[in-house]
């Protein structure tokens, strides 16, 4: 999940809804100020990266070789 505040209103977005994603999250921002969340997906033991794009969130599996992170 990613939360941001705009004009005094908080908005919560789901960055990755697959399986049991979201473990051990790390937040960073790219050069354009867009949020990126690296996180662990527990069901498949994947390390994943979710990035906010204009059309919503995109997620990639960075490593799928067992327990990572």
One Martini backbone bead per residue (centre of mass of N, CA, C, O) as a GRO file, in nm:
protein
   69
    1UNK     BB    1   0.101   0.034   0.015
    2UNK     BB    2   0.000   0.378  -0.062
    3UNK     BB    3   0.035   0.704   0.081
    4UNK     BB    4  -0.127   1.029   0.020
    5UNK     BB    5  -0.123   1.392   0.024
    6UNK     BB    6  -0.398   1.610  -0.100
    7UNK     BB    7  -0.547   1.879   0.002
    8UNK     BB    8  -0.591   1.718   0.296
    9UNK     BB    9  -0.606   1.432   0.146
   10UNK     BB   10  -0.616   1.094   0.185
   11UNK     BB   11  -0.451   0.833  -0.012
   12UNK     BB   12  -0.501   0.487  -0.093
   13UNK     BB   13  -0.282   0.243  -0.245
   14UNK     BB   14  -0.236  -0.044  -0.441
   15UNK     BB   15   0.057  -0.179  -0.567
   16UNK     BB   16   0.016  -0.502  -0.476
   17UNK     BB   17  -0.231  -0.779  -0.504
   18UNK     BB   18  -0.054  -1.022  -0.506
   19UNK     BB   19  -0.107  -1.237  -0.296
   20UNK     BB   20   0.144  -1.169  -0.030
   21UNK     BB   21   0.211  -0.875  -0.063
   22UNK     BB   22   0.436  -0.632   0.126
   23UNK     BB   23   0.688  -0.724   0.246
   24UNK     BB   24   0.934  -0.536   0.343
   25UNK     BB   25   0.919  -0.231   0.279
   26UNK     BB   26   1.049   0.006   0.028
   27UNK     BB   27   1.093   0.355  -0.018
   28UNK     BB   28   1.095   0.543  -0.329
   29UNK     BB   29   1.216   0.792  -0.570
   30UNK     BB   30   1.223   0.914  -0.862
   31UNK     BB   31   1.320   1.176  -1.063
   32UNK     BB   32   0.988   1.243  -1.094
   33UNK     BB   33   0.851   1.155  -0.798
   34UNK     BB   34   0.789   0.860  -0.814
   35UNK     BB   35   0.683   0.585  -0.665
   36UNK     BB   36   0.865   0.312  -0.501
   37UNK     BB   37   0.824  -0.047  -0.420
   38UNK     BB   38   0.992  -0.265  -0.228
   39UNK     BB   39   0.906  -0.623  -0.203
   40UNK     BB   40   0.758  -0.904  -0.052
   41UNK     BB   41   0.644  -1.223  -0.175
   42UNK     BB   42   0.548  -1.492   0.011
   43UNK     BB   43   0.433  -1.724  -0.167
   44UNK     BB   44   0.699  -1.707  -0.384
   45UNK     BB   45   0.955  -1.556  -0.279
   46UNK     BB   46   0.955  -1.257  -0.392
   47UNK     BB   47   1.112  -0.988  -0.544
   48UNK     BB   48   0.959  -0.663  -0.569
   49UNK     BB   49   0.850  -0.396  -0.803
   50UNK     BB   50   0.676  -0.090  -0.754
   51UNK     BB   51   0.531   0.154  -0.988
   52UNK     BB   52   0.423   0.472  -1.048
   53UNK     BB   53   0.201   0.556  -1.296
   54UNK     BB   54  -0.028   0.719  -1.479
   55UNK     BB   55  -0.220   0.437  -1.490
   56UNK     BB   56  -0.058   0.323  -1.240
   57UNK     BB   57   0.052   0.019  -1.135
   58UNK     BB   58   0.370  -0.144  -1.158
   59UNK     BB   59   0.502  -0.489  -1.168
   60UNK     BB   60   0.808  -0.658  -1.070
   61UNK     BB   61   1.025  -0.924  -1.084
   62UNK     BB   62   1.350  -0.950  -0.952
   63UNK     BB   63   1.322  -1.220  -0.764
   64UNK     BB   64   1.278  -1.607  -0.780
   65UNK     BB   65   1.499  -1.752  -0.548
   66UNK     BB   66   1.339  -1.729  -0.303
   67UNK     BB   67   1.463  -1.602  -0.028
   68UNK     BB   68   1.459  -1.247   0.003
   69UNK     BB   69   1.586  -0.908   0.124
   0.00000   0.00000   0.00000
